[in-house]
Amino acid sequence: MNMLDHLFVYGTLRRGADSPMARRLRTATRYLGAAHAQGMLYRVASYPGFVPGAGGRVAGDLLLLEEAEATLAWLDDYEECSPHFPPPHEYRRIRLIVIAPDGPVEAWAYVYDRSVAGLSPIESGDFLAQADRH
């Protein structure tokens, strides 16, 4: 197991989300536990955007990718940041440090790659805790 096998999800792909892509991701990963990362969440539409950095704490799930390369390829398509989508992209995939049940882990995450001007912050840092997330 190495850091290329880990994925941090914080929004519509988390275990508590009941979307077709969340269900698909559950079949391609193993849940390692709740985790969090430093940064801020913003409401983009019916989904969140994560901007890493100081100033907040974002709740999510740490997953172990069973077939990392294949899973990340279809996730890149889902997040519309694969090479065949014209830039600018709304999201980009990066590696970052998340705090997992057993301590810090480096994991892939999809972060929001546009201006957050005009977007509402999700103050709790937990997208699934938002009563009006649909």
C-alpha positions in Angstrom: 0.0 0.0 0.0 1.4 3.4 -0.9 0.1 7.0 -1.1 -0.9 6.5 -4.7 -3.5 4.1 -3.5 -5.3 6.5 -1.2 -8.2 8.9 -2.0 -9.8 11.6 0.2 -13.4 12.4 -0.7 -15.4 15.1 1.0 -18.7 15.6 -0.9 -21.0 13.7 -3.1 -18.6 10.7 -3.3 -18.6 10.0 0.5 -20.1 6.9 2.0 -23.1 8.8 3.3 -24.0 10.1 -0.2 -26.4 8.0 -2.3 -25.5 8.9 -5.8 -24.6 6.5 -8.6 -21.0 7.6 -8.6 -20.7 7.2 -4.8 -22.1 3.7 -5.2 -19.7 2.9 -8.0 -16.8 4.2 -6.0 -17.7 2.0 -3.0 -17.3 -1.0 -5.3 -13.8 0.1 -6.3 -12.4 1.0 -2.9 -12.1 0.0 0.7 -13.2 2.4 3.4 -10.4 3.2 5.8 -12.2 5.6 8.0 -13.2 9.2 8.6 -10.5 11.7 7.8 -10.1 15.5 7.6 -7.9 17.9 5.7 -7.0 21.6 6.2 -8.9 24.0 4.0 -12.4 25.4 3.3 -15.5 24.0 1.6 -17.7 26.1 -0.5 -21.2 25.4 -2.0 -20.7 25.4 -5.8 -24.2 24.1 -6.7 -25.6 20.9 -5.3 -22.0 19.9 -4.6 -19.1 21.3 -2.7 -15.7 22.7 -3.8 -12.7 22.1 -1.5 -9.9 24.7 -1.4 -6.9 23.3 0.6 -5.0 25.5 2.9 -5.0 27.0 6.4 -8.1 28.3 8.0 -10.5 25.4 8.3 -11.1 21.7 8.6 -12.8 19.7 5.9 -14.5 16.4 6.9 -14.3 13.4 4.5 -13.5 9.7 4.0 -10.2 8.1 3.4 -10.5 5.3 0.8 -8.0 2.7 -0.4 -8.2 2.3 -4.2 -8.3 -1.3 -5.3 -7.2 -0.5 -8.9 -5.8 3.0 -8.5 -5.0 3.8 -12.1 -8.3 2.7 -13.6 -10.4 4.2 -10.8 -8.6 7.6 -11.0 -9.1 7.6 -14.8 -12.9 7.3 -14.5 -12.9 9.8 -11.6 -11.0 12.3 -13.7 -13.7 12.0 -16.3 -16.4 12.4 -13.7 -14.7 15.5 -12.3 -14.1 16.7 -15.9 -10.4 17.2 -15.3 -9.0 14.5 -17.6 -7.0 15.7 -20.7 -9.9 15.4 -23.1 -11.9 18.1 -21.3 -10.9 21.6 -22.4 -9.4 23.9 -19.7 -10.1 25.7 -17.6 -11.2 22.8 -15.4 -13.5 23.2 -12.4 -11.5 20.6 -10.4 -7.9 19.3 -10.4 -6.5 16.2 -8.7 -3.7 16.7 -6.3 -1.9 14.8 -3.5 -2.3 16.3 0.0 -1.9 15.3 3.6 -5.1 14.2 5.4 -5.5 13.2 9.0 -6.7 9.7 9.1 -7.7 7.4 12.0 -4.1 6.2 12.3 -2.4 9.5 11.6 -1.4 11.6 8.6 -1.6 10.0 5.2 -0.8 11.4 1.7 -3.9 10.9 -0.5 -5.3 12.0 -3.8 -8.1 14.6 -3.7 -10.1 16.6 -6.2 -9.8 20.3 -5.3 -11.8 23.2 -6.6 -9.7 25.1 -9.2 -11.8 28.3 -9.8 -12.4 31.5 -7.9 -14.6 31.1 -4.8 -15.8 34.8 -5.1 -19.5 34.7 -4.6 -19.6 31.2 -3.3 -21.0 30.5 0.2 -18.6 28.8 2.6 -19.8 25.6 4.3 -18.8 26.7 7.8 -19.0 23.2 9.4 -16.5 21.8 6.8 -18.8 18.8 6.5 -20.9 18.7 3.3 -23.0 15.7 4.4 -24.0 17.5 7.6 -25.7 20.2 5.6 -29.5 19.8 5.8 -30.0 21.6 2.4 -27.3 19.8 0.4 -29.7 18.5 -2.2 
